[in-house]
Amino acid sequence: MKPERFIAKWQGSTRTERSAAQEHFLDLCDLLDVKKPQEEDKHGTFFTFEKNVLKLDGRPGRADVWRKGCFAWEYKGPHKNLVKAYAQLKEYADALENPPLLIVSDMNEIRIHTNFTAAVAVQHVFQLAELMRRLRSAAFPPSFRRRRPTVGSAVGSRAAARRCG
């Protein structure tokens, strides 16, 4: 998906979280050329939508998107309170093995919060129009991308064999 198409599709969307979140995330995967949850994890054990968790108080909850060891993502509808969404993710973080990135979005704004051990959290906020420039490297490291590694060295050849073989 081209950035212009993604932006045109989602900018100004008034759809609810429930009706749009998964489609938005899948479009984001296409835009960034990264594997989708089903392509990466057919059983939903480490990369999935609607990951069931227990909050700190023992009540059940769900993270909208979760990739073990990478991120948890909470969507909200247009112009909803993303500070509350972040607080909601913080309640889930322990049950999700404390992913290093906690991401919240209302489909027009994305906020990436770092969640590293022994470090002060940093928030990166950007609007939909800035998406390609800022999100690609922050949320999806190169190892998650579909493209095959360059096979120009022995190390590259071994990596290609492991990932693509």
KOLTIVO-252023 format. One record per residue: residue number from 1; residue in one letter; x, y, z of N, C-alpha, C in turn. Coordinates in Angstrom, 1 decimal, padded with zeros to 4 digits, always signed. Each point is the difference from the previous one (the first is absolute). Layout:
R  num  residuo     n_u     n_v     n_w    ca_u    ca_v    ca_w     c_u     c_v     c_w
R  NUM        A       X       Y       Z       X       Y       Z       X       Y       Z
...
This chain:
R  num  residuo     n_u     n_v     n_w    ca_u    ca_v    ca_w     c_u     c_v     c_w
R    1        M  +000.8  -001.2  +000.0  -000.8  +001.2  +000.0  +000.9  +001.2  +000.0
R    2        K  -000.3  +001.0  -000.8  +000.7  +001.2  -000.1  -000.4  +001.0  +001.2
R    3        P  +001.0  +000.7  +000.5  -000.4  +001.0  +001.1  -001.1  +000.9  -000.3
R    4        E  -000.1  +000.5  -001.2  -001.1  +000.9  -000.4  -001.4  -000.7  +000.1
R    5        R  +000.0  -001.3  -000.4  -001.3  -000.7  +000.1  -000.4  -000.3  +001.4
R    6        F  +001.0  -000.4  +000.8  -000.2  -000.2  +001.5  -000.6  +001.3  +000.6
R    7        I  +000.7  +001.1  -000.2  -000.4  +001.2  +000.6  -001.4  +000.4  -000.4
R    8        A  -000.2  -000.1  -001.3  -001.3  +000.4  -000.6  -001.1  -000.9  +000.6
R    9        K  +000.2  -001.2  +000.2  -001.0  -001.0  +000.6  -000.3  +000.4  +001.4
R   10        W  +001.0  +000.3  +000.8  -000.2  +000.1  +001.5  -000.1  +001.4  +000.5
R   11        Q  +000.5  +001.0  -000.7  -000.1  +001.4  +000.5  -001.5  +000.4  +000.0
R   12        G  -000.4  +000.4  +001.2  -001.3  +000.5  +000.2  -001.0  -001.1  +000.2
R   13        S  +000.4  -001.3  +000.2  -000.9  -001.1  +000.2  -000.7  +000.3  +001.3
R   14        T  -001.3  -000.3  +000.0  -000.8  +000.1  +001.2  -000.5  -001.4  +000.5
R   15        R  +000.5  -001.1  -000.5  -000.4  -001.3  +000.4  +000.4  -000.3  +001.4
R   16        T  -000.7  -000.8  +000.7  +000.3  -000.4  +001.4  +001.2  -000.9  +000.1
R   17        E  +000.6  +000.0  +001.2  +001.1  -001.0  +000.2  -000.4  -001.4  -000.4
R   18        R  -001.1  -000.4  +000.4  -000.4  -001.4  -000.3  -000.1  -000.3  -001.5
R   19        S  -000.5  +001.0  -000.8  -000.2  -000.2  -001.4  +001.3  +000.2  -000.8
R   20        A  +001.0  +000.7  +000.5  +001.1  +000.4  -000.8  +001.4  -000.5  +000.4
R   21        A  +000.2  -000.4  +001.3  +001.3  -000.2  +000.5  +000.8  -001.1  -000.8
R   22        Q  -000.6  -001.1  -000.2  +000.8  -001.1  -000.6  +000.2  +000.3  -001.5
R   23        E  -000.9  +000.6  -000.6  +000.2  +000.4  -001.4  +001.1  +001.0  -000.1
R   24        H  +000.0  +001.0  +000.9  +001.0  +001.0  +000.0  +001.4  -000.6  +000.2
R   25        F  +000.1  -001.0  +001.0  +001.3  -000.6  +000.3  +000.5  -000.8  -001.3
R   26        L  -000.9  -000.7  -000.6  +000.4  -000.8  -001.2  +000.4  +000.9  -001.1
R   27        D  -000.7  +001.1  -000.2  +000.4  +001.0  -001.0  +001.4  +000.5  +000.4
R   28        L  +000.2  +000.3  +001.2  +001.3  +000.5  +000.5  +001.1  -001.0  -000.3
R   29        C  -000.2  -001.3  +000.2  +000.9  -001.1  -000.4  +000.3  +000.1  -001.5
R   30        D  -001.0  +000.1  -000.8  +000.2  +000.1  -001.4  +000.9  +001.2  -000.4
R   31        L  -000.4  +001.1  +000.6  +000.7  +001.3  -000.2  +001.5  -000.1  +000.3
R   32        L  +000.3  -000.7  +001.2  +001.4  -000.1  +000.5  +000.7  -001.2  -000.5
R   33        D  -000.7  -000.8  -000.8  +000.6  -001.3  -000.5  +000.5  -000.9  +001.1
R   34        V  -000.8  -000.2  +001.0  +000.3  -000.9  +001.0  -001.1  -001.1  +000.0
R   35        K  +000.4  -001.1  +000.6  -000.9  -001.2  +000.1  -001.2  +000.3  +000.9
R   36        K  -001.1  -000.5  -000.4  -001.3  +000.2  +000.8  +000.0  -001.2  +001.0
R   37        P  -000.8  +000.2  +001.1  +000.0  -001.0  +001.0  -000.3  -001.4  -000.5
R   38        Q  -000.9  -000.2  -000.9  -000.3  -001.4  -000.5  +001.2  -000.5  -000.8
R   39        E  +000.7  +000.8  -000.7  +001.2  -000.4  -000.8  +001.1  -000.4  +000.9
R   40        E  +000.2  +000.6  +001.1  +001.1  -000.2  +000.9  -000.3  -001.1  +001.1
R   41        D  -001.3  +000.0  +000.4  -000.3  -000.9  +001.2  -001.4  -000.6  -000.2
R   42        K  -000.1  -001.1  -000.7  -001.3  -000.6  -000.3  -000.8  -000.5  +001.2
R   43        H  +000.7  +000.0  +001.2  -000.7  -000.5  +001.2  -000.3  +001.1  +001.0
R   44        G  +000.5  +001.2  -000.3  -000.3  +001.2  +000.8  +000.7  -000.1  +001.4
R   45        T  +001.2  -000.7  +000.0  +000.7  -000.1  +001.3  +000.9  +001.1  +000.3
R   46        F  +000.5  +000.7  -001.1  +001.0  +001.1  +000.3  -000.3  +001.3  -000.8
R   47        F  -001.0  -000.1  -000.9  -000.4  +001.2  -000.8  -001.4  -000.1  -000.4
R   48        T  -000.9  +000.8  +000.7  -001.4  -000.3  -000.2  -000.8  +001.3  +000.3
R   49        F  -001.3  -000.1  -000.5  -001.0  +001.0  +000.4  -000.7  -000.4  +001.2
R   50        E  -000.5  +000.9  +000.8  -000.9  -000.3  +001.1  +000.7  -001.0  +001.0
R   51        K  +001.2  +000.3  +000.4  +000.7  -000.8  +001.0  -000.6  +000.1  +001.4
R   52        N  -000.6  -001.1  +000.5  -000.6  +000.0  +001.3  +001.1  +000.2  +001.1
R   53        V  -000.4  +000.8  +001.0  +000.9  +000.2  +001.1  -000.8  +000.2  +001.3
R   54        L  +000.7  -000.1  +001.1  -000.6  +000.4  +001.3  +000.7  +001.3  +000.4
R   55        K  -000.9  +001.0  +000.3  +000.5  +001.3  +000.4  +000.6  -000.1  +001.4
R   56        L  +000.7  +001.0  +000.5  +000.6  +000.0  +001.3  -001.0  -000.4  +001.1
R   57        D  -001.2  +000.4  -000.1  -001.0  -000.3  +001.0  -000.7  -001.3  -000.2
R   58        G  +000.5  -000.8  -001.0  -000.6  -001.3  -000.2  -001.1  -000.1  -001.0
R   59        R  -000.5  +001.2  -000.4  -001.1  +000.0  -001.0  +000.5  -000.3  -001.4
R   60        P  -000.8  -000.7  -000.8  +000.5  -000.3  -001.4  +000.0  +001.3  -000.9
R   61        G  +000.9  -000.1  -001.0  +000.1  +001.1  -001.0  +000.6  -000.6  -001.2
R   62        R  +000.1  +000.8  -001.1  +000.6  -000.4  -001.2  +000.8  +001.1  -000.6
R   63        A  +001.2  -000.4  -000.5  +000.8  +000.9  -000.7  -000.4  -000.1  -001.5
R   64        D  -000.2  +001.1  -000.7  -000.5  -000.1  -001.4  +001.0  -000.7  -000.9
R   65        V  +001.3  +000.2  +000.1  +001.0  -000.7  -000.7  +001.2  -000.2  +000.9
R   66        W  +000.6  -001.2  -000.1  +001.1  -000.3  +000.9  +001.0  -000.8  -000.8
R   67        R  +001.3  +000.4  +000.1  +001.1  -000.8  -000.5  +001.0  -000.2  +001.1
R   68        K  +000.1  -001.2  +000.4  +000.9  -000.3  +001.2  +001.4  +000.5  -000.2
R   69        G  +000.5  +000.7  +001.0  +001.3  +000.5  +000.0  +000.2  +001.3  -000.8
R   70        C  -001.1  +000.5  -000.6  +000.1  +001.1  -000.9  -001.0  +001.2  +000.4
R   71        F  -001.3  -000.3  +000.0  -000.9  +001.1  +000.3  -001.4  -000.6  +000.4
R   72        A  -000.7  +000.9  +000.6  -001.4  -000.1  +000.3  -000.7  +001.2  -000.6
R   73        W  -001.2  -000.1  -000.6  -000.6  +001.1  -000.7  -001.4  +000.1  +000.4
R   74        E  -000.5  +001.2  +000.4  -001.4  +000.2  +000.4  -000.5  +001.1  -001.0
R   75        Y  -001.1  -000.4  -000.6  -000.7  +000.9  -000.9  -001.2  +000.7  +000.7
R   76        K  -000.3  +001.2  -000.4  -001.2  +000.7  +000.5  -000.7  +000.6  -001.2
R   77        G  -001.2  +000.3  +000.1  -000.7  +000.7  -001.0  +000.5  +001.4  -000.2
R   78        P  -000.5  +000.7  -001.1  +000.5  +001.3  -000.3  -000.2  +001.0  +001.2
R   79        H  +001.1  +000.7  +000.3  +000.0  +001.1  +001.0  -000.3  -000.5  +001.4
R   80        K  +000.2  -001.3  +000.3  -000.1  -000.5  +001.3  +001.3  +000.3  +000.8
R   81        N  -000.1  -000.2  +001.3  +001.1  +000.4  +000.9  +001.2  -001.1  -000.1
R   82        L  +001.0  +000.4  -000.7  +001.2  -000.9  -000.1  +000.8  -000.1  +001.3
R   83        V  -000.1  +000.9  +000.9  +000.7  -000.1  +001.3  -000.7  -001.1  +000.8
R   84        K  -001.3  -000.1  -000.1  -000.7  -001.1  +000.7  +000.3  -001.4  -000.7
R   85        A  +000.2  +000.1  -001.3  +000.3  -001.3  -000.7  +001.4  -000.4  +000.4
R   86        Y  +000.9  +000.9  +000.2  +001.4  -000.4  +000.5  -000.1  -000.5  +001.4
R   87        A  -000.8  +000.6  +000.8  -000.2  -000.5  +001.4  -000.6  -001.5  +000.0
R   88        Q  -000.9  -000.2  -001.0  -000.5  -001.3  -000.1  +001.1  -001.0  -000.4
R   89        L  +000.8  +000.3  -001.0  +001.1  -000.8  -000.4  +001.0  -000.3  +001.2
R   90        K  +000.2  +001.0  +000.8  +000.9  -000.2  +001.2  -000.6  -001.0  +000.9
R   91        E  -001.3  +000.0  +000.1  -000.6  -001.1  +000.9  +000.2  -001.4  -000.6
R   92        Y  +000.2  -000.1  -001.3  +000.2  -001.3  -000.7  +001.5  -000.4  +000.0
R   93        A  +000.9  +001.0  +000.1  +001.4  -000.2  -000.3  +000.6  -001.3  +000.7
R   94        D  -000.3  -000.1  +001.3  +000.6  -001.2  +000.7  -000.5  -001.3  -000.6
R   95        A  -001.3  -000.1  -000.3  -000.5  -001.2  -000.6  +000.5  -000.3  -001.4
R   96        L  +000.5  +001.1  -000.7  +000.5  -000.1  -001.3  +001.5  -000.1  +000.0
R   97        E  +000.6  -000.3  +001.1  +001.5  -000.2  +000.2  +000.7  +001.3  -000.3
R   98        N  -000.6  +001.1  +000.3  +000.6  +001.4  -000.1  +000.6  +000.2  -001.4
R   99        P  -000.8  +000.1  -001.0  +000.6  +000.3  -001.3  +000.7  +001.4  +000.0
R  100        P  +001.1  +000.1  -000.8  +000.8  +001.3  +000.1  -000.7  +001.2  -000.6
R  101        L  -001.1  -000.2  -000.8  -000.7  +001.1  -000.6  -001.5  -000.2  +000.3
R  102        L  -000.6  +001.1  +000.6  -001.4  +000.0  +000.2  -000.6  +001.1  -000.9
R  103        I  -000.8  -000.4  -001.0  -000.5  +000.9  -001.0  -001.5  +000.2  +000.1
R  104        V  -000.4  +001.2  -000.1  -001.4  +000.3  +000.0  -000.4  +000.9  -001.3
R  105        S  -001.2  -000.2  -000.5  -000.4  +000.7  -001.2  -001.4  +000.2  -000.1
R  106        D  -000.5  +001.1  -000.7  -001.4  +000.2  -000.3  -000.1  +000.0  -001.5
R  107        M  +000.9  -000.6  -000.7  +000.1  -000.1  -001.5  +000.5  +001.2  -000.7
R  108        N  -000.1  +001.2  +000.7  +000.6  +001.2  -000.6  +001.2  +000.5  +000.7
R  109        E  +000.2  -000.5  +001.2  +001.2  +000.3  +000.8  +000.5  -001.3  +000.6
R  110        I  +001.3  -000.1  +000.0  +000.6  -001.2  +000.6  +001.0  +000.5  +001.1
R  111        R  +000.0  -000.6  +001.1  +000.9  +000.4  +001.1  +000.8  -001.3  +000.4
R  112        I  +001.3  +000.0  -000.2  +000.8  -001.1  +000.4  +000.7  +000.4  +001.3
R  113        H  -000.2  -000.8  +001.1  +000.6  +000.2  +001.3  +001.1  -001.1  +000.2
R  114        T  +001.2  +000.4  +000.3  +001.0  -001.0  +000.3  -000.3  -000.6  +001.4
R  115        N  +000.3  -001.2  +000.2  -000.2  -000.7  +001.3  +001.2  -000.9  +000.3
R  116        F  +001.2  +000.6  +000.0  +001.2  -000.7  +000.2  +000.3  -000.1  +001.5
R  117        T  +000.5  -001.1  +000.4  +000.4  -000.2  +001.4  +001.1  +001.0  +000.4
R  118        A  -000.1  +000.6  +001.2  +001.0  +000.9  +000.5  +000.2  +001.2  -000.8
R  119        A  -001.1  +000.5  -000.7  +000.1  +001.2  -000.8  -001.2  +000.8  +000.1
R  120        V  +000.1  +001.3  -000.1  -001.2  +000.9  +000.0  -000.7  -000.2  -001.3
R  121        A  -001.3  -000.1  +000.0  -000.8  -000.2  -001.2  +000.0  +001.3  -000.8
R  122        V  +000.1  -000.2  -001.3  +000.0  +001.1  -001.0  -001.3  -000.2  -000.9
R  123        Q  -000.6  +001.0  -000.3  -001.2  +000.0  -000.9  +000.3  +000.6  -001.3
R  124        H  -000.3  -000.6  -001.1  +000.1  +000.5  -001.3  -001.4  +000.1  -000.6
R  125        V  -000.4  +001.2  -000.3  -001.3  +000.3  -000.5  +000.0  +000.5  -001.5
R  126        F  -000.8  -000.6  -000.8  +000.0  +000.5  -001.4  -001.4  -000.2  -000.6
R  127        Q  -000.3  +000.8  -001.0  -001.2  +000.0  -000.7  +000.1  -001.0  -001.2
R  128        L  -001.1  -000.4  -000.5  -000.1  -000.9  -001.1  +000.9  +000.4  -001.2
R  129        A  +000.0  +001.3  -000.3  +000.8  +000.4  -001.2  +001.5  -000.2  +000.2
R  130        E  +000.5  -000.2  +001.3  +001.4  -000.3  +000.2  +000.4  -001.5  +000.1
R  131        L  -001.0  -000.8  -000.2  +000.1  -001.4  +000.3  +001.2  -000.7  -000.6
R  132        M  +000.2  +000.1  -001.2  +001.1  -000.8  -000.7  +001.4  +000.4  +000.6
R  133        R  +000.2  +001.3  +000.2  +001.3  +000.4  +000.4  +000.3  -000.4  +001.4
R  134        R  -001.0  -000.1  +000.9  +000.4  -000.2  +001.4  -000.3  -001.4  +000.6
R  135        L  -001.1  -000.7  -000.5  -000.4  -001.2  +000.6  +000.8  -001.2  -000.5
R  136        R  +000.5  +000.0  -001.2  +000.6  -001.2  -000.5  +001.2  -000.5  +000.8
R  137        S  +000.9  +000.9  +000.4  +001.1  -000.5  +000.8  -000.3  -000.1  +001.5
R  138        A  -001.0  +000.7  +000.5  -000.3  -000.1  +001.4  -000.7  -001.3  +000.4
R  139        A  -001.1  -000.3  -000.7  -000.8  -001.2  +000.5  +000.4  -001.3  -000.6
R  140        F  +000.6  +000.0  -001.2  +000.3  -001.2  -000.8  +001.4  +000.0  -000.4
R  141        P  +000.9  -000.6  +000.8  +001.4  -000.1  -000.3  +000.2  -000.8  -001.4
R  142        P  +001.1  +000.1  -000.6  +000.2  -000.6  -001.3  -000.2  -001.5  +000.0
R  143        S  +000.2  -000.7  +001.1  -000.2  -001.5  +000.0  -001.5  -000.4  -000.2
R  144        F  -001.0  +001.0  +000.2  -001.4  -000.4  -000.2  -000.4  +000.2  -001.4
R  145        R  +000.8  +000.6  -000.9  -000.4  +000.4  -001.3  +000.0  -001.2  -000.9
R  146        R  -000.9  +000.0  -001.0  -000.1  -001.1  -001.0  +001.2  -000.2  -000.9
R  147        R  +000.6  +001.1  -000.3  +001.1  -000.1  -001.0  +001.2  -000.9  +000.5
R  148        R  +000.5  -000.7  -000.9  +001.1  -000.9  +000.4  +001.3  +000.8  +000.2
R  149        P  +000.8  -000.5  +000.9  +001.3  +000.8  +000.3  +000.9  -000.1  -001.2
R  150        T  +000.9  +001.0  -000.1  +000.9  +000.0  -001.1  +001.0  -001.2  +000.2
R  151        V  +000.3  -000.7  -001.0  +000.8  -001.2  +000.1  +001.4  +000.4  -000.7
R  152        G  +000.7  +000.9  +000.7  +001.3  +000.4  -000.5  +001.2  -000.5  +000.7
R  153        S  -000.3  -000.7  +001.1  +001.1  -000.4  +000.8  -000.4  -001.4  +000.6
R  154        A  +001.0  -000.6  +000.6  -000.3  -001.3  +000.7  -001.0  +000.1  +001.1
R  155        V  +000.1  +001.1  +000.7  -001.0  +000.3  +001.1  -001.4  +000.2  -000.6
R  156        G  +000.0  +000.8  -001.1  -001.3  +000.3  -000.7  -000.6  -001.3  -000.5
R  157        S  +000.9  -000.9  -000.6  -000.5  -001.2  -000.5  -000.6  -000.9  +001.0
R  158        R  +000.7  -000.1  +001.2  -000.6  -000.8  +001.1  -001.3  +000.5  +000.5
R  159        A  -000.1  +001.4  +000.1  -001.2  +000.6  +000.4  -001.1  -000.3  -000.9
R  160        A  +000.3  +000.1  -001.3  -001.0  -000.2  -001.0  -000.5  -001.5  +000.0
R  161        A  +000.9  -000.9  +000.2  -000.4  -001.4  +000.1  -000.9  -000.3  +001.2
R  162        R  +000.3  +000.6  +001.1  -000.8  -000.2  +001.2  -001.4  +000.7  -000.1
R  163        R  -000.1  +001.2  -000.6  -001.2  +000.7  +000.0  -000.9  -000.4  -001.2
R  164        C  +000.6  -000.4  -001.1  -000.7  -000.2  -001.2  -000.1  -001.5  -000.4
R  165        G  +000.8  -000.8  +000.7  +000.1  -001.4  -000.4  -001.0  -000.9  +000.6
